[in-house]
Structures are given as C-alpha cells and as structure tokens.
Amino acid sequence: MPSTFRHDFIFAIRQFRLSPGFTVTVTLTLALGIGATTVIFSLVDGVLLRPLPFPEVDRLVSIRTMEFPPDAATPGAGYPDVSSYPDFFYWQRQNHTFESLASYDPQTRLFSKTNGDGAQVIEGGRVSANLFSTLGVKPALGRDFTAEDELPGHRVVILSHELWVSLYGSSTDVIGQTAKLSDEPSIIIGVMPAGFHYITNDPGMFWATYAADTEGPTPRTSFRDWNVLSVVGRLKPGVTPQQALADLNAVQRGVAQHYSEGRYRSAVFMQPLLNEAVGDIRPVLSILLASVGMVLLIGCANVAGLLLARSTSRRPEVAVRVALGASRMRIVRQLMIESLLLSFAGGLVGFFASNALLRLGVRALPSDVPRVYNISIDARVLAFAVVLSAATALIFGLLPAWKTSCSDPAHTLRDSGVHMTPGRHRNRMHHTLVVAETALGFSLLIGSGLLIKSLMHMLHLDPGFDTKGTVFFDIALTNKRYPDPAKVPFFDKVISELAAIPGVERVAAGQPVPGRGGSWGQSALTIAGHVDKPDNLPSANAHAVTPGFFETLSIPLLRGRTFTPHDNLASSAPVAIINRSFARRYFPGEDPIGHYFTPIFEHKDEPTRARQIIGIVGDTLDEDIWSPYEPRFFLPYAQNPTHQRPAVVMKVAGDPVSYEGVARTIVARFDRDAPVFMYQTLAAGLRNNVAQPRFETMLVSGFAVIALLLSASGLYAVLSYVVAERIRELGLRVALGASRSNVVALVLQRALLLACLGIIAGLFASAFTSKLMNFDYFQVEPFDRATYLLVTVVLLLVSLIAALAPALRAASVDPICTLREP
C-alpha cells in the first residue's frame, strides 16, 4: 500500500510538470483564498477565541448595573452601566454566590519618578485590593494589595511589566521606591507578570487602590449616584451564572427600593469576562470572517471548474486505466492526491503571505480594537492553515474526482473520437459552479457597496466647526499642584503666550473638544418656567470653554453673543451658551435668549447655580457618529474649573504639526513637570471616529473585488473550455452560413445567461446578509436600490468583458482548417 501511494504521488508531480500554467494558476488562486482567510482567522483568534489568561476563567464574569430610563423609547428598555461604590460594597456583603467581587475604575494619570524623570500620561486604574486575587494572578515582583491599602492616607501602586522595563530598566530595587502619581507620592509595592493585561481591552500600565476616594468630608465612596466602577466577580465552585444573576438581581432590587438614587437601577447585567473584553468588535470580525470565507468558497469553485475542465482532457487516460483494471477508488485516490498537493502548495504560499500581511496589517488596525497584543501567527494559526488546506482540497477536489471516476470507459473512448461533439448537458456542472461563484460575488459586492455608501455618509457629516489648520492638545496639570481655581490663571498665561507665536491665528481652550467626546457626559438640568418631573429631568452635554473658543473653531453664532473675558471671571454673573439642538428640544417655538436653566452636576461639593442663556451656536459633531448632534451647553471655564481641565485649541497657518515643538517649549516655560500630550489635528481626530467603519469597509470591499475577479476568471475559464471543446461544431456552423457576429452572440448569450442566474441567486443571498449587517449601515437602507442596480450593472459588464476573449476566439475559427483536422 505505501508503494502505491508513492507511485500516485510521483505520478501527480509528473502531471503538474506537464501543465505548469494550470499548476501555477490553481496554486495562486488557493494561496489567495487561504492566505486571506488565515489573516482574518488570526484576528478572530487573537481577539475573540483565545481565553483570558486567568485560572478557571469560566468562573469569571463581568457585572454591570442595569439602568431603566423612565423616558426610554421602548417601555422597560434598559442598558448596562457602570456601578457606584456603595452598590459595590453592598453586593460584596449581601451576595451568596460569589467567591469574591472586585472593582476597577480606569484612570488616565501623570506618572513619573520622584524627581520628575520619565513624566508621561498613561492609562491605569484605581482598583479594589482584591482585584488581582479575584482574577487569580499574583505580582511577579513584590506583593499584592491588602485591605489596609484601601484606607485613607495610603498611597501604594503596582506597576505593569512594560512600565517597569521602560521606566525602571527592570531593576529589582524598584520595590519600596516612591513614584509620583498625579504628583501624589506613592510607594511601589509590586510588578505584575509580563503579558498581564487588565482591563483587557485597554491595558493599564499601573494600578492603585481607591484610598484617595475614601478621603475628605464627603468621600466619593459614599456617593450612590457616582457611577464609575466596572465590577468583576469569581463564582463559587458549582454555582452557575444563572444562579449568580438571580442572586445579585435580588440584592439590587433591595437597593432600588431603599435609595432614591437607585430607583431606576433595579437589576444587574452579567456576562463572561471575555465578552466584555471584546466589546462591540465581535460582529465586525464575524462579518470579516464570513466575507473572507465567501472569497475562499469562490476560489474553491474556481479551482473545481478548472479541475473539471482538465479532467475532460484526461478522460481517455482514465478510461484506459479503468479498462486495465484500476478500481474507481484508486482513480479517486489518485485525483484526490493531486488535489491535496495543489491545496497544500497553495496553503504554504498563502501561509507565508499571511504572515507578512499580518505584520503590516496589525499596525493599520483601529486603535479601539481590543486584545491586539494576542494577534500573531503561531501554532494555532498554522494548524488552522493546514486544516483549511485539507478542507479546500475536499471541497474543490472530491466532485471532479468522483465525476471522472464514474465515467464508463467504453462510452468515454467513443465520445472522445474526433468526429464527436459534446452533448447538451456535458457542461452542466461547469455552469453550476460559475452561477455559484457569481452569486457569492454578488452578495459580497452588495455588502461592500452598502458599507461604502454608509462610510461616505459618515465622512460627509457636517462637523459644525472648521478643521483646517486646527490642532488641540492637553496639558498634564494635576490637582495636587493646581487646585481648581489655580488652573485658570495658568491657562490665561499659556494662551496669551501661544497667541504670540508667528502663524498662530487664534488660541482658546475647552473641554470636551467637539468631535472628541470627553469625561463630563450628560448633566441633568432644570429650566426656569418649565415643569418637569424630578425623576425625569432634561439633560444635555456640558462643556467648559474660554473666551474665543467658538471663534477659534469657527463654530457659527446663531443668536446672542459669545463669551467675553469678563464672563471668564469666577465673580461674574453665571451665564451659558447653548447649541441649536438644545434650543430646538427644550425651547420649541420660543426664544431661549435670557432664559435661565440650572445644571445639576455629579460633584457634590459644587454649588448649584442658575445660568442665563446669552447665546445660541451651531451644532457640533460628537465622537459618537450614531448620535452626532446632541443638546449641549457651554459654560465659561473660570465659572466651572472643578471639572476636567480644558484642552488647548489653536488655529494656525501652514502645517499644524510643525507647531508642536514651540507649543511644548512655551508650556515647559511655565511648568516643566506638566508635559503636553495628545497633540493632534482636529481633522485626524474626526478620522479616528470612523476608523473602525473604514477598516471594515476597506477589508470587505477588498474581498469583494477579489471575488469579482475570481468570478470573472471562472467565467472566462469555463467559456474558453466550452469554445475549445466545441471548436468543430463552431466551424461547422460557420461553414453552413453562420456569421461571425452570430458566433460571438452565441458565446456572449451564454455568459449573460450564467451571470443573470448568478445575480438572481445572489439577490436571495443578499437579502439575508443585508439584514444581518443592518446594524453597520449608517443612514443607508439594507435594500438600497441604487446599490443593487450599480452592482448588477458592474457584474454584467465584467461578465461580458470576461466572455469577450473566448467569443472572439470562437468567431475567428477557420471552418476549412477546423473540419480538415483529424
């Protein structure tokens, strides 16, 4: 038996050497499909499939509080939200199903050594002392947090392995050293292991306890309506997630009944920790995997068609082998070995190509793709490529092999005679494969067209401000050295100096910056003269800006006036500016100028003051493009410096990036320990908002173009084969009076028939896939007529172009030479 396999292998190699064009074509076609599929699988594997690196990870769950707004469009509809300290503490005390519950509050902080060296703004978090023990991970160096570290006055920090290496040179003497965290001295007590990432979708570089939130006359840990915590729990052995969910729901219902702040938060949301880690990227990667799978199927159908065509020329050879005693299984085995060799050759080329593509592609991934550090070509991906290669061999090789082995040798030798022409149904299988390829390609093109149209709508949203020549940057001022009122004169001086730079046209500051989102979120408010239920107050996004902010960004003033330097004094009368959406929603049919409203901020120590509306400005785009124009109000920064410090915005002449160095120099002149960070043009910021849709659209469109080319090449190959097989019949037609235009029309007619059948089948498939992808379409209907019409026309034109060469070849037949040939 081994010797027969060896002979089959040698015979297959000999066959490939006799037809190098066919071998290269099939190998490259398969390499394209397998390579693209391997790249996308690497993304899916790294982001979605790899388990989190924690022991007994199936017992780890993410927990959020369910918020049920009374004004929800759908009654009873809710959404998962972060939780408060009091709720978290109550869950810890009252639950019966969790081994432990831990919490995490993501933070962005200025981190440096004691002397200020290495100052940088990095991601980290305030955590409960039991977070790492709940996850089942211990520091690689030093110790873990203890309950004592959570008490007021304690300042300790644990470093990530990456920060330990980059800032401290992997020194083991780091334990016990003092670092500055937002200018607060903190003792380094540990270093986490290499490869530890938490939170998993936005890895932290340091971790501190929430001791700072326990301090002061009104500690934040007592605020039941201050929701900042993400909670993770480890289930007790033998407890199911359903049991734990029922347990916590009962606990949270008690909170909702006893505390007014929690009356709309009567349930919890629980999911595996991995699901929270991957966030909203799962549907996108699923679509990409399905798209590349369709490309692979088209490639397999293409190769199957080539093998069927090739098997026709080998029918006499197979008939002779069968007549000499070869069994059907022996013939199938020989042909399947050839298919496997072709498939593994294509898989090998595709695997090495995918390795190179992945190294380049990871850099092009949107910044919000989670767990990018897991994406790599490793043994798992190699095993996938091997299995995929074997599977493709079965998909494209089994049918031609079985069909060839089933032929009767006597009939085959008779039909192969020079005076015989193929029957009507001889090419049915070829036609079926072409129709299938066209249908799959049509579905991909429809998906691509709808995504492109959706992306164009996103890109053409009016931002409401001018991005040309405009940059923004943040300055790492800490509350330790700059208590809230002290930030105002600092920004006044910095803005004045920046305005004196040659080429700088305007400078101001504000937070959040339009189009970039921010940390304030929505604030509830009361409007003088309006009657609103206390439990259903209106709300709007709050901004704090300095004078000149609207002029710097060219945000149009619709009515009233903008802020003056006098408004930017803490002692001035409280005023506010609203946007068009605010006016339309809360003052329909009336003039808001002169009216008063009172923002209700979450900061308990902030006085509640009524604000007079002095102006209305145009709407500006938010970071969330799905809800681009929301009600907003703007306050003078000096009247509300207790919130996030403002970002500086500059309108400049020439290249905005070229001003970064001088801006850093000026800021350092006032405070060298307050580095500039996040220096970016507003245009780049807007591009980042659509990075994920752009990435998805580019890949799906690329796959659609590949599918279109493969479908066209498949149609070309089938028609070329049909013309070559029926060359004698075509010569006879011409000899009997058929014009060459009739012959061309005959071939083109068949091409159009196959294309139309494929389009009809693709319409049904697209109706299903468009509904599945509906959540990705922005201001586009899933059955957009223009897109369907354009794709249909393109596919028909490409089919005609693919059929043109075989048609012209058929028309150039010389009937005398054709009929004279033996």
N, C-alpha and C positions, 0 to 999 in steps of 0.2 A: 504493500500500500504506500509506504513512504516514497518508493521509487516512482510510482505513477504520479504522485503529487509533484515530484521533482521534474518529471517529464512534462507535466502540464505547465509548470512554472517556466521551464525553458522554452516551451512552445509559445507561451504568451509573450515572453520577451522577444522572440523572433517575429511574432506578428506585429508588435509595436515598432520594431526596427523597419519593417516593410512599409509601414504607414506613419512616418514621423509627423506629418501635418495633423492627422487625426489625433495622435497621441498628445501633441502639444496643446491642441485646441481643447481637448477634454480635460487635461491636467489644469490648464489655466482657468477654465470655467469652474471646475470644482474648487480650485485654490481660492478663487474669488468668493464663492459662497461659504466655504468652510472657514476661510480667514476672517471674513466679516462676522460670521456667527460666533467665532471664538472670541473676537474682541468684545462683542456685546455680552457674551456669556461671562467674560472676565469682569465686566462692570456689574452685572447682575449678581454674580457670585460674591464679589467683594463687598457689595453694598447690602444685598438682600439675603443671601443664603448662608453666609458664614455666621456661625453662632457667636454671640458675645463671649469674650474670653474670661468668663467668670464661672466658678464651680457651681454645678447644679443650676445652670442658668434658666432652666424651665420653671424654677420656683421664684424667679424674679419678675415683678410686674411693675408697671408704671401706673400711678394713681393721680387722677385729676378730679377737681370738683365740678359737677355739672351746674351750669348757670342756665336758668329758665327765665329769660326776659319776659315781663308782662306784655310788652308791645311787639312780641315776635310775630312775624307774618303768618306763621303756622302755629296755632294754639298748642301749647305744650311742648314746642320745639326747644331744644337746649343745645348747648355746646360745652365741651370740656374746657376748663380754665385752671390756671394755677391756684394755689391754696394759700391760706394765711397761717401764721404761726399758731394762733390759738386753736384753729381747726386741727392742725397737725399734732399739736400736743394732746388734744382731746382724742384723736384717733389712736395715738400711742397708748393712752390709758385705758380706753374702752373696748378696743378690738379683742377678739378671741381667736383669730385665725392666722395671725402673722407672727412669725418668729421675731421679726424686727421691722420697724418703719424708719426710714431715713429721709432727709430732705436736702435740697440743693437749690441755691439761688445764684444764677450766672451773674458774674460781675466783670466789668472792664476796669482795670486799675493800673495806676502808675506804679511800677516795680523797679527798685534799684538797690544797690548795695548801700551800706550805711553812709559812705562818703559821696553818694550820688552817682557813682560809676555804673554804667550799663543801664541808665534810666530808659525805660521803654513802657509803652502802654500795651498790656497784654490781657488775654482772656483768662479768667479764673472763676472762683466761686466761693461763696460762704456756704458751709455745709454743717449738718448736724454731726456730732462727734462719732456717731456710729455708722456713717456712710460707708466707709471702706470695709468695715466688718460685715455690714449687710451685703455688700457686693461679694464678699469673700476674698478680698485682696489685702495684703499687708505691705507696708513700705519695705523697699529693698534696703534702705539705709535709715537708721534712726527708729523712731517709734510712731505709733498711731495716735490719733486724738483720744483724749479721755473726757469724761463728763465734766471734770474740773475746768477744762479748756473752754467750756461754754459760758463760764461765769463772768460777770462784769469785771473789766480791768485786765483780762487775759488777752494776750496778743501772740499767737503762735501761727506758724504757716508750714505747710508741706509743699515741697517743690515737685514738679514733674521731672522725669528723667531728662527730657530735652532741655529744660531751663537749667538744670544742674550742670549739664555738659556745656552749654553755650555760655553761661554767665560765670560759673564757678570752676570750669575746667575739670569736672569730675573729681574734685577734691573731697576726700573723705572727712576733712576737717570742717566741712560746711555745717555739720550738726552743732548747734549751740551758737552759731553766728547770728548777728542781727541784720535783717533786711528791712528796707522801708517799703511799706505797702500803703500807697496814697499818703506818703510822708509819715505814716504811723510806724514806729519801730516794732518789729515782730520777730520773735525768736524762731529760727528754722529748727524744726524737730524731726524732719524726715524727708526722704526722697522716694518717690514711687518707682516701681519697676519700669524698665524700658518696654515700650509698647502699650502701657496702660493709658487708656483714653476715657475720660468721663468729664462732661457729658459726651456721649459717643458721637454725636453729630457735630459738635463744635468743641473739640478737645480743649480742656483747661490746661494752663501752664502752672497754676498754683492753687492751693486750697487753704482757706482759713475757716475758723468756726464763726458762728453768728454771735460771738460775745459782744461785738460792738452794737448789735441791735438790741441788747438787753440793758443798755445804759441810758441814763438821763431820767428826768422826772416822768416822762411819758415814753417808755421804751417801745420800739416798733414791734417787739414780740407780743405786745398787748393789743395791737390793732387788729381787730377781727375783719375789717374791710380792707386791709393792706395785703393784697394777694400777690405774692412774689415767688412762692415755693413750688418746685417740682418735687413730687414725693415718689420714692421707690420703696417697695416692700418685698420681703422674702417670706414666702408662705411657709407655714409649719409643715413638716413631713406628713403626707397623706391628705392634706387639705387641697381641694380643687379651687380653681379661680372662681367658679360659680358660687361656691360656699363663701369665699372671702368677699366677693362682691355683695352678696346678701347681707353679710355681717356689717360691712362698712356702710352700706346704704341705710341700715337701721340706725347706726351711730350718727350718720349725717342728718337723718330726719330729726333726730333729737336736737341737733344744733339749730336746724331751721326753725324748729318750734320755740326754742328758748331765746334766740337772739335775732333782733330785727335785721341786723346786717346780713344774716344768712337766710332770710325768708325765701329768697329765690334760688337758693343753692341747697336743694333738698336731696341730692343724690350724688354719687361719685361715678367716675368713668375709669375702667380698669382695662389694661391691655398688656400683652407681653412687652418686656422692656425693649426687645429688638424692634417691635413695631413703632414705638415712639422714636427710636434712634433713626429709623429710615424716613420717618415723616411722610411727606407727600410725594416722594420720589418714586415710590413703588409703581403707581400707574404709568409714569413716564417710561421707566425701564421695561415694564411689561409690554408697552406699545413698541418700543425699540426691538425687544426680543421677538415679538410677533412679526414685525416688519422684516427683520433680517431672516427669520425663518421662512417667510414667503419668498425672499430672494433665493435662499438655498433650494427650496422646492422648485422654483423656476429653473435654476441651474440643473437640478437633477432631471427635470422633464426635458431640458435641452439635450443633456447627455444621453438620456434614454432614446430620444429621437435619433441622435447620431448613431447610437449602437444599433437601433432597428434598421437604419439605412445601411449601415455597414454589414449587418447580418444578411441582408439580401444578396450582397456580392459573395458571401461565404456559404450560401445555401448549397451549391454543388459540392463544396468541400465537406460540409456537414452530412449531406446525403451519402457521399461515398463512405464516410466514416461509419455511418449507421448501417449501410449495406454490408460493410466488412465486419460488423458485429459489435460496434460500440453501443452501449446502452444509453437510454435517454438521460439517466442520472450522470453518466460520465460526460455527456455533452454539456449538460447544465453545469456540472462542476468545472469543466474547462472554461466555459464562458464566465462563470462567477469568479474564478481565479483572476481572469483578465480584468473584470470589473473591480475586484478588490485591489489589484495592483494599481489601477488607474486612480482609484479613490484614495489610497494611501499616499500615492505620489502627489495628488492634489492637496491632501491633508498636510503633508510635510511642507510643501511650499506655502500653503495657507498659514500654517502654524508659525513659521519664521516671519512671514509678512505681518501677521497679527502681533507678534512680539514687538516688532519695530513700530507698528502703528499705535500700539497701546502706550509705548513710552512717550510718543509725541502727543497722543490724544488726552492723556491724563492732565497735561498742562492746559489743555483747552477746555476742560470741564468747568461748568459754572461753579462759583465759589460756594454755593449753597448745597452742593451735592454732598451728602454725609458719607462718612467712613471711607473717604478716598484713600486713606493710608492702607486699606485692605486690598486695594486693586493691584493685582500682579499676575504674571504668567508663572504658575507653579505646577506642582504635580497634579493638583485637582484639574486645572485647566488643560494640562497635557492629556490627562485621562479622558477629559471631555472631547478633546480633538480626535483622539484615537477612536472612541466610541462613535463619534459623529461621522468619521470617515467610513467606519464599517457600516453604519446605518445608511449612509448615502449610497454605498455600493449595493446594498439590498434594494434600496428604493429605485435606483435607475438601472440596475443590472438584472434583477430577477425576471422581470417581464420579458425583455428581449431574449434572455437565455431560454426561458421556458417556451416562448413562442417559436424560437428557432428549432428547439429540440422536438417540438410536436409535429413538425412537417413530415409528410410521407416522402421517403426517398424517391420512389418512382415518379410521383407527381412533380416533385421538385426538379428532377433531372429533365422531365418532359417540358415543364414550364420554363426551364432555363434555355430552351432552344432559341436560336436566332430568329426564328420566324414567329415566335410567340410574343404577345403583348400582355401586360399585367391586367388583371381583372378589375372591375369597378371597385370592389371592396378591399383591394390589397393594401391600400394606404390608409385605411380607416384609423388604425392605431396612431399613425403619424399625425393625422388631423386632430385626433382627440388630444394629444399632447400639446399641439400648438394652441388649441382652444383653451386648455387649462392654463398654459403659460400666459396667454393674453388676458384671461380673467383675473389671474393673480396680479399681473402687472397693472391692469385697470384699477383694481382695488387700491393698490399702493399709490398710484398716481392720484386717485381721488383723495385719499388721506393726506398726501403731500400737498395737493392743491388747496385743500381746506385749511391746513396748518399755515401755508404761506399767506393765504388771504387773512387769516386770523392774526399772524405776526405783523402784516402790513398795517392792519387796523391799530395794533398796539403801538407801532412805531410812529403812526400819524396822529396819535392823541396829542392834543394841544397841551403842552406843559403849563401854559399860563405865565411863563417867565422866559427871559432870554438866556439861552445857554452859551451864546457865542462869547468867547473871551472871559468866561466867568469861572472862578475856582472857589473852593471852600476848604477850610482846614480847621482842625481842633487844636486847642492848647491845653496841656495837661495841668490845669490848676486844681489843686486839692483843697478840700475844706479845712484841712489842718492848718495850712499856711494862709489860705484866703477864705476866711469866713464869708458867708454870702454877701454882705454889703461891700466887702473889700474887693470883690471881683469887678464891681462897676468902675471905679477909677482906673483899675488895671486895663480894662478893655478900652476905656476912653483914651488912655495914653497910647496904647498899641495901635488903635485905629487911626489916631492922629498921625503917628509916625509912618504907618503903611500908606496913608493917603499922600504923603510927600514923596513917595518913590516915583521917579520918572516913568511914565507909561501907565501908572495906576489911575484910572478914571474915577472910580468910586469904591468906597470901603464901608462895610457895616458888619453887624453880627446878629445872629438869630438862632433860635433852636425851637423845634426841629427845622432843618433846611428843607424847603419844598422839594418833593420828589425823592427824599431820602428817608422818610419815616423818622421816628425818634422815640424817646423814652417817656414822653408825657402821656400819650394815649388820649382817650376821651375824658372830658371833665363834665360832670353834671352841672346844671345851672338853673337858676330861677330867673324869670323875666318879669320885670315890674309891669303890672297890669294884666298879666296872663294868669289864668287859673290852671294849674297843673297838679296832678295827684302827687303827693310826696314820694310815693313809691314808683312813680313813673315820670321822672323829671326829664326835660330835654337835655341833650348833651351835644358837645362839639369838641373838636380837636383844639388844644391850646398851644399857642406859640408865644414866645417872648423875644422881642426884637429891639434893636437900637434904631435911633433916627437914621433915615437914609436907606433902610433895608429894602423897602419896596422900590425905591429909585435905582438901587444897585442891581436888582434883579429884573428891572423893567416890568414889575407887576403893575398892571394898569389901575389907576384910581378911578372908580366909577362915580362916587359921590363923596362929598365932605372933604376931609383933609387927612394927611398922613401925620405921623408923629414929628414933633419938633424937639430940639434939645431941652426945652423947658419941660416937656412931658416926661423926659427921661430923668426925672428927679424923684427921689423917694417921697419928697414932701408935696409933690404936685397932686392935683385932683386926679382921682383914678379914672382913666379913660381906656377905651378899647376900639379896635378896628375889626370889622367882620368881613367875611367874603360873601360873594354873590349867593352861594348855596345856603349859607346861614340866613341871609335876608329872605330868600325865597321860602325856606322851610318854616321859619319862626315868625316872619313878618309878612305873610302874603297879603298883598293889596294895601300895604301901608308903608310909610317912610320910617325906617329904623333910626335915622339920624336924631340924636337927642334922647333916645330911649335908654333905659338902664337894664342891665342884667347882672346877676351875681354868680360868678363861678364858685363851685364847691370843690376844692382840691382835696386830695387824699392826705396831704400833710396836716397833721392835727395841730401843729403849732403855728399855722399860717392864719392870719386874720381873714375873715370873710368880709369882702368889701364890694359894694355895688359899683359897676363900671358904666360910664356913659359912652355910648357909641358915637364916635366922631367921624367915622369914615367907612366906606364900603370899597373893597378891592376885588379884583377878578379872582376866579377860582384858579388854584394851582394843583398840579398833579401830585398825587401821593405815591408812596412806594408801592402800595397795593393797586395794581392797574385794574383789578376787577371792580374796585370801588374807587375810581380815580378822583372824583370831586365830592368831597365831604364838607359839611359845615365846619368852619374854622373861625377862631377869634384870635387876635393878636394883642398882646399887652406890651407896654414899654418895659424893657428889661430891668431898669432900675426900680420899677414898682413891684417886680416879682423876681428877685435874684435868688430865691430859695430853691429854684428848680435847677435842672441840668444847665451847666454853663453853655453859653452860645458858641456856635461855630462862626468863624470869620468868613465873610464872603467878599470877593474882590472882582471888580470889572476892570480888565486890563487891555492894553493894546498889544498886539503881537501874540507870541506863543505864551499861553498861560503857565505852562510848566516851567518856563525859564525864570519865573519869579520866585520859585520855591526857596532857592538859596538865600536871597536877600530877605525874604519873609522870616526864615529861621534865624537869620542874624539879628534882625530887629527884635524878635521875641526874646532871644537869648540875652539881649542887652538889658532887658527889664528883669528877666529871671532865667538864668541858665539851667536851672533844675526843672523848668517847665517846658518839656520838648513839644515841638509841633508834630502832629501825627494826622493821618488820614488826609493828606494833601491830595486833592483830586479835582478834576474839572467837573462841572455840573453835567456836561454832555456825557462824560464817562459814567457818572452816577446813574443817569437815565438809562444808559445802555445796560448797566448791571441789572436794572429792574426787569429786563426782558431777556436776561442771559439764558435762563432755563428754557423758555419757549423757543428762543433762537437755536439753542443746541438741539432740542428735539426736532425742530423743523428742518435743520440742516441735515441731520442724520436720516430722517425719514425721506426727505427729498433725494438725498444721495442714493438711498436704497431704491427709490422709485426710478431714478434714471438708470441704475444698473439693471433693474427689472425690465425696463423698456428696451434697453439694448439687447438683453438676453432674449426677450420675446421676439424682437426683430431678427436677431441672428437665427433663432429657432425656425421662424417662418422662412427665412432665406434658405436655410439648410434643407428644409422639407421640400420647398418648391424646386430647388436645384436638383434634389434627388428625384422628384417626380418627373422633371423635364428630362433628366438623363435616362431614366427608366423607360420613358415613353418616346424616346427620340425617333424610333422607327415609325410610330403612329403619327407623330407630328409631321415627319417627312412625307408620309402618305397623304395626310390632309392637304399639305401644300401642293403635292403632285396632282391631287384631284380638284384643285381650284381654290383652296382656301387662301385668302390674302394674309400677308404677314401681320397686318393690323388685327385680323381675326385671331391669329395665334397669340399675339400679345394680350388681347382682350380676354382670351380663354384663361391664361395664367393669372392675370390681374383679377378676373372674376372670382377665381378660386381663393386668391389671397383675401379679397374683400369679404367673401363668404365666411372664411375662417375667422377673420378679425371681428366681423359682426356677431358671430356666435360667441366669441370670447367676450365681447363687450356686453352682450345680453347676460351671460353668466356672471360677469363682473358686476353688473348692476345689482343683482341679488346679493352678492357678497358684500358690496359696498354699503348697501342699506343696513346690513348688520354691523359692519365695522364702524360706520359713521356714528351710529347710536352709542357704541361702546366708547368712542373717543369724544363724545359730545362735551364732556367736562373740560376739554382742552381748547375748545373753539371760543374765540373772543369776538363777539358781535358778528358771528357767522352761523347760518343755519346749516345743520348736518346735510340737508339736501339742497345745497345751493345750485341753482340751475346753471348759472354761468360757469361754475367749476366743472360740472358734469358735461356740459356742452363742449368746453375747451378741451377737456381730457379726451372726449370721444373723437373730436376732430384731429387732435395730435396723434392719437393712436392709429386712426385710419390713415393719416398721411405717412406715418412711419411704416405702417404695413405695406402701403403702396410702394414706398421707396425701397423697402426690403425685397419686394417682389419684382421690382423693375429689372434688375440684372438677370434673373432667371427667365423673365418674359422676353427680354431682348435676345438672350441666348437661344430661346426656343424659336424666335422669329428668324434667326439667322441660319436656320437649318437648310442645307442644300439637299433637296429631295433626291436628286440623282445619286449623289455620293452616299446618302444615308441608305437608300434602298439597294445600292450596289454592294454595300459592305456585307460580308458573310455573317 
